[in-house]
Amino acid sequence: QVQVQETGGGSVLPGKSLRLSCAFSGRFFEVYDMAWYRQAPGKQREAVATLTALGDKAYADSVKDRFNIHRDFVKKTVALQMDLLKPEDTAVYYCRAERVIGGQRETTWGQGTQVTVSS
């Protein structure tokens, strides 16, 4: 059974950086599409960065040129490097692992980690 666990959240000043990590447990990490989502209070969960099994990356417009998603196949982790953080980046950040097998979509979410950007 696949599980993902986020670490690395915290409170930082605007303009600072944080690095989130998502640890994947289970088999076939290499075939999963991975993603980071976030949910701010009173808002819907939104995709922040995605990284397909083929290595294609995509970012929300609001984080382009500030965030970077990276997969480590040896450690079975997916990191989200967040630079030049803004107060509007404050949210709970979630890791998602997803694959399609036998025509069925299999999605696993982590518990989330809080990121707070405030002066």
C-alpha positions in Angstrom: 0.0 0.0 0.0 1.3 3.4 -1.0 1.7 6.2 1.6 3.2 9.7 1.4 4.3 11.8 4.3 5.2 15.5 4.1 7.8 17.3 6.2 9.5 20.6 6.3 6.7 23.1 7.0 7.1 26.0 9.3 6.9 29.8 9.8 9.1 32.2 7.9 9.4 35.8 7.0 8.4 37.1 3.6 11.2 36.7 1.1 12.7 33.7 2.8 12.8 30.1 1.7 11.5 26.7 2.8 12.0 23.2 1.4 9.2 20.7 1.8 9.8 17.0 1.4 7.4 14.2 0.6 8.5 10.6 1.5 7.0 7.9 -0.6 6.6 4.4 0.8 5.4 1.5 -1.3 6.4 0.0 -4.6 6.8 1.4 -8.1 7.6 5.0 -7.1 9.0 5.6 -10.6 5.6 5.2 -12.3 3.7 7.6 -10.1 2.9 11.2 -11.1 3.7 13.4 -8.1 2.4 16.7 -7.1 2.2 19.4 -4.4 -1.1 21.0 -3.6 -2.0 23.7 -1.1 -5.1 24.8 0.7 -5.4 28.2 2.4 -8.2 28.9 4.9 -11.5 29.4 3.2 -10.1 28.4 -0.2 -10.2 25.3 -2.4 -7.2 23.1 -2.6 -5.1 24.0 -5.6 -2.2 22.4 -7.5 1.1 24.1 -7.0 3.6 22.0 -8.8 3.3 18.7 -10.7 6.0 16.2 -11.8 5.0 13.3 -14.0 6.6 10.0 -14.1 8.2 11.0 -17.4 9.8 14.1 -15.8 7.4 16.8 -17.1 7.0 19.7 -14.7 4.2 22.2 -14.3 3.7 25.1 -11.9 0.8 27.3 -10.9 1.3 30.8 -12.3 1.4 32.3 -8.8 4.6 30.3 -8.0 6.4 30.1 -11.3 10.1 31.2 -11.0 9.9 30.9 -7.2 9.1 27.2 -6.6 10.9 24.1 -7.9 9.7 20.5 -7.7 12.3 17.7 -7.7 12.2 13.9 -7.5 14.9 11.7 -5.9 14.5 8.1 -7.2 17.0 6.7 -4.8 15.5 8.2 -1.6 12.0 8.0 -3.0 11.2 11.6 -2.1 9.8 14.6 -3.9 10.9 18.0 -2.7 9.3 21.4 -3.2 11.9 24.2 -2.9 10.1 27.4 -2.2 11.9 30.7 -2.6 10.9 34.3 -2.2 7.9 33.3 -0.1 5.0 35.7 0.1 2.2 35.9 2.7 -0.2 34.6 0.1 1.8 31.3 0.1 0.5 30.6 3.5 -1.4 27.3 3.4 -1.4 23.7 4.3 0.7 21.9 1.7 -0.2 18.4 0.6 1.7 15.8 -1.3 -0.1 13.6 -3.9 0.9 10.4 -5.6 -1.1 9.2 -8.5 -1.1 6.5 -11.2 -3.5 4.9 -13.6 -3.5 1.2 -13.5 -5.9 -1.1 -15.4 -7.9 2.0 -16.3 -8.4 3.0 -12.6 -6.9 6.1 -11.1 -5.1 5.5 -7.8 -4.5 8.6 -5.7 -2.8 8.9 -2.4 -2.7 12.1 -0.3 -0.5 13.0 2.6 -1.7 14.6 5.9 -0.3 18.0 5.0 2.2 20.4 6.5 1.6 24.0 7.5 3.5 26.8 5.8 3.1 30.3 7.3 4.6 33.3 5.8 4.3 36.4 7.9 6.2 39.4 9.2 
